[in-house]
Structures are given as structure tokens and as C-alpha cells.
Amino acid sequence: MTTVAEPGARQAPALDLSRGALSKRRRIVDTVAKGGIWFAVALAVIPIALVMYYVIAKGASVIDYDFLTGRLPRQLANPGGGIGPAIAGTLLMTGVASLIAIPLGVLGAIYLNEYGKQNALARTIRVMANVMTGVPSVVMGLFIYTAVVLSTEQSGLAGALALACLMLPVVIRSSEEMLRLVPDELRQASLALGARKWRTILTVVLPAAISGIASGSLLAVARAAGETAPIVLVVGLTNRINWSLDGSNTALPVQIYRNATEPFQAATDRAWGAALTLVVLVLAFTLLGRLVASRFAIKER
């Protein structure tokens, strides 16, 4: 029922919610807080911007078609040459490692969050994943060198296995956290409609968490693509493009390290060019992953 104000009745004054209505002390505190926030943002952004500026400034003048497709020079002091074998090796080993680690990591996260919960096996897996996350990459390289390389040979497959070991704990932990954020009401609603648990996970839980899972997987891919120590130990070295998992191979981080440690200008230029190429590859993978995640997310269905 609508009430009508009586004639002559006094109305409550309108509240002034503008910033000028605040006390002087509160305005000062608000200004200081905003200044601190922008200062913290600058501290985080400026170093990243400087790194990107130097990588682009130093590497853009080196990159061309011949540089991206040419063979590595036998002598690092020689001018010219390209990083084609390193690009091929990075794409091959990172791609195979992703095909191994991401499905296993997501399945492990599903078990931990949807089935295992807090049982003994789930707790053990979480502890091992946390421990592996902090293990130096060279330890993973030594493990693969002992378990695989000593009985076979240095190869791209060994490099992919080493990178997969580095990626797996990151994917498990990030995916589990994203699955944990999915409201239980969605699961209960699906189960109430008669869907089995596996179907609920496949059609409700995973689409709701796909963006976060993709972000965690891309973080693992970026870490693997930039690793040097395990690749040096288990892959060997070659100056030709090798798209096979057999035989010696190389990668962009290895070539960045080898060329950057040489005193020759030609080697330094190749190191900057390889660094910019690696940054562009990781950015391309990130954008592609975001596109795929947005395509399969619930909000887009």
C-alpha cells in the first residue's frame, strides 16, 4: 500500500554521498591510500616494462625470416645463422610435455577434489605435489637423466619427460584450487536432476572452472618453456632442425644461455633475438589458451 505524505509534513534531508562531504581527515587518508596503491602498482609494472623494453629493443633488429628458420652456426663467434632448430625443439618438447602433464594434472585434481577429499591417498598426493613444486629444475633433469638417458640416449623425448615432471605439480595444485571454487550448489543441482557424478564433473564442474584451469596450465607451460637446466642435461645439442623425439635436440632457453655467455657481439645479438622469440611464443600460447577457455566456459555456452 502506498502512503501519501500529509501536507506540511517535513521530509528527511537528502544524504550527501559525494567525496566533498567527507571529513578532512578521511579525505587525506583516502588520498594517501590511493597514492600507496598506485606506488605499489608502479613498483610491479616498471621492472616488467623495462625488461620488455630491453628485450624488444635489442631483439627486434635481429629477427627476420632467415633468423627464425636458419640453422645454428657451428661457431658462436660467427655472424649470421638462425635459431630454427631451437624454435622447433622448444615447440616439440613443450608440446609433448603439455600433452603428458596437463591431462594427468587435471585428472589428478579431479580425484583430489571430487573423490579423494581428505583420505590418506589424497593427502599424500597433495604433499608430494607441494614438494615437487619447490624442487629445483636441475633435480628433475638429474632424475630423467638417471632413469631414462643412461639406459637410452639424450633425446627430445627425455627433455619432454623432464619438462612434464616440472609442469605436473603446478597443474595439479592450480586445477584443484579452481575446482574447489566451484559452488557445491551446482553439483547438487545436477545430481538432483539425475545426472551421474562423472557427468556432473564433465558438464558442470569442469566448464565452471575451465578458465582457472587454463590459466594454471598456461603458467606451467610458461615455466617449462623457459627452463634451461634439465634440457642441457638430457637433450644434448644439435644445430639442425629435429622434429623427432629421437636423437639430440635443443631449445630456445639453451641457446639464450649459450650465446649470452659468449663475449662475441654476434652471439649476444642471437641471445636477444632468441629471448624475444621465446616471449612471443609464450604470449601466443597464452592468448590461444584464453580463447579456448572462454569458448568452453559456462558463461559462453
N, C-alpha and C positions, 0 to 999 in steps of 0.2 A: 504494500500500500504506500503510495507516495504522499509525503507530508508537505504541506504548504506553509511557508513561513508567515507568521502573523504580521500585519502591517506595523511598522515601528520597531520590530524585533531587531536586536543588534546582531550582526553577523561577525563570526570569528575572523580576525585579520588573516590574510594570506601569508603563508610562510615564505620567507625569502631564502631560497636554496642556492643562491649564487655564491661564488667564491668570495665576493666582496663582503658578504655578511659574516664571514668567519672572523674570529678574533685575530689580532695581530700576531700573537704567539703561534696560533695554529697555521696561519699563512706562512710564517717563517719556517716552521717545522716541515710543512708540505714542500716548500721550495728547496730546502736542504735535502729532503728525501729524494726528490726528483733529480737534483743535481748528483747525488750519490749513485742513483741508478744509472744515469747516463754516463757517469765516470766509469762505472763497472763495465758497462757495455763497450765503451771505448777501449778499456784495457783488454777486453777479449777480442775485439774486432781489429784493432790496429796491428797487432802482430800477424794475424792471419792475412790481413790486407797487404802488409809489407812482404810476406812470403810469396803471396800470389803475384805481386807486382814484380819482384825479382825473377821469379820463375818465368813469367810471361815475357819480361823484357829481355832476359838472357836467352830463352829458348825459342822464341818466335822467329828470330832471324836465322835460326839453323834449320828449322823444319821445312821440308819440301817433299815432293813425291819421291825423289831419289833417296832422301834420308830415311823415309818411312819404309821403303821397300828394299833398300840396298843391303848388301852383306856387310858384316862387321869386318873392319880391317884386321889383318893379321898382326900388325904392329900398331899399338895405340898412338904412337907418336905421328903416324902418317895422317895427313889431312884427308878429308873426304870419308867415304864409307857411310854406312847407314846402320839402322837398328832393326831391320826387318826380322832377323831371327829372334831378337829379344821380344818384339811385339807378338810374334807367333807363339813363342814359348809361354809368355805371360797369359795370353788368351787360352791356350791349350790347358796349361796346368791349373789355372784358376777356375776355368770352366769345369774340368773334370772334378776338381776338389769340391766345387759347389754342388755338382750332381751327387756327390757322395755325402757331404756334410749336411746340406740343408734338409733333404728328406729325412735323414736319420735324426737330425736335431729336432725337427718339428714333431716327428713321431715320438721321440723321447719326451718332449714337453707335453704332448697329449697324454702319454701314460702317467707322467708325474702329476699333472693337474686333474685329469679326469678319472683315472683308475687307481694309481698308486696312493695318492693323497699323502698320508703320513706313515705308511708301513715301512718296514725295515729296508726293503729294496729301494724304495723311492728316496728315503733319507740317504742311503749310501750313494745313489746316483747323484743327488744334489751336492753332496760333499765332494765327490770326485770331479764333478763339473766345475765347482768353485776352485778346487785345487788346480785343475788343468787351465783355467782361465788365467791364473797368475804365473804359470810355468813359462820361463823364457823360451823363445822360439828355437834357440840353438839346441835345447834339450829335445824338442820334438824331432829336429833334424838328426841328432845322435841316435834317437830311438829308431827312426826309419832306416838310418844307415846300418845299424846293428841288425835289425830284423829283416831288412829287405836287400839292401845294397850288397852286403857281404856275401849273401848267397846267390845273388844275380849279377847286376851291374848298375852303374849310375844311369839313370833314365828319367824321362819325363813322368813316368808312372810313379816313381819314388818321390819326385817332387810334388805331384798331386796328392799323394797319400800324406806327406808331411804337412802340406797346407790344409788338408781336410782335418787332420788332428788339431790344428790350431783353430779352425773355424767351428768345429763341433761344439765345444763348451759354450762359446758365445751364442750360437743359435739356440742351444737348449735353454740357457738361462733367460735370454731375451724373449723367446717364444713362450716360455712358461709364465713369465710376468704378464705378457699380453693376454694369454688365456685366462689368467686369474682375474683380470679386469672385466671380463665379460659377465654381466649380471646373471645370477643364478635364476632369476625370473624367466629369462629367455629359455634356459634349459628346461625348467619346469613346465613352461607353456608348451614346448614341443613334445615333451614326454606325455603331457596330459592329452594331447591330440592323437596319441597312439604311435608316435614315431619311436623307433628303437634308438638306443643310446648312440650307436655308431652313426646313424643317420642324423641325429641331432648334432653331433660333433661336426659332421661333414657339411651340413646345410645351414646350421645356425651359428655354432660356436666359431668355427674357422672363418667364415665370412665376416663375422663381427670383429675378429682380431687380426684380419689379414694385413691391414695397414701397419700395425705394430710389428707383426712377424716379418713383413717385408723390410721394414727399417732395420730390425735386428740382423736379418740375413745380409743386407747390404753393408752393414757395419762389419760383419765377419768377412765379406768379400773384399772390402777395402783393406782390412788388416792383412788378409792373405796376399793380396796383390802387391803390397808394399814390403813383404818380408824378404830378407836377403840371406840371413844365416843358414836356414835349413836348405835353401836352394843351392847354395855354394857347396854344401856337404854331399848332397845326394843326387844332383843333376849332372854335374860335370860342366863342360864348356864346349861350345861349338860356334863357328862363325857362319854357318849355313842354316837356312830355314828348315826346321824339322817339325812337321805336323803329326808325327807319330809319337806314341808314348814310349817307344823303344829307342834306345841309344841316347847319347848325350844331348843336352839342350841348354838353353839359357833363358834369362828373363830380364825385364827392364830394371828391377832393383839391383841385380847383379852388375849390369852394365853401368848403371849410375855409380855404383861403388867403385868399380874397376877404373872407370875413366876419371872420376873425381879425385882419386888418389894419385893420379899421374901429374907431373909438372908441366905437361905439354898443353899448349893452347888448343890444339885440335881435339885432344881428349876432354878438356874442360868444356868445350862447346858441345861435344856429343853428350856429356853428362847433363848439361842444362836442357838440351833438346829431349833427351830420354825422360827427364823429370817432368817436363811439360806434357809429353805424350802420356805418361802414366796418370797425371792429374786429369787429363781429358778423358781417358778411358774410364777411370773411376766415376767421373761425373756422368758420363754416358750411361754406365750401368745403373747409377743411382736414379737418373731420370726414367730409364726404362722400367726399373723396379717400381717406382712410384706410379707410373702409368698402369702397369699390370695390377698393382694393389688397388688402385682406385676403380679399376674396371670390375673387379670381383668383390669389392666391399658391399655390404648390405645397403648402404645409402644410395648406391648407384644401380641397384637391382630393381 
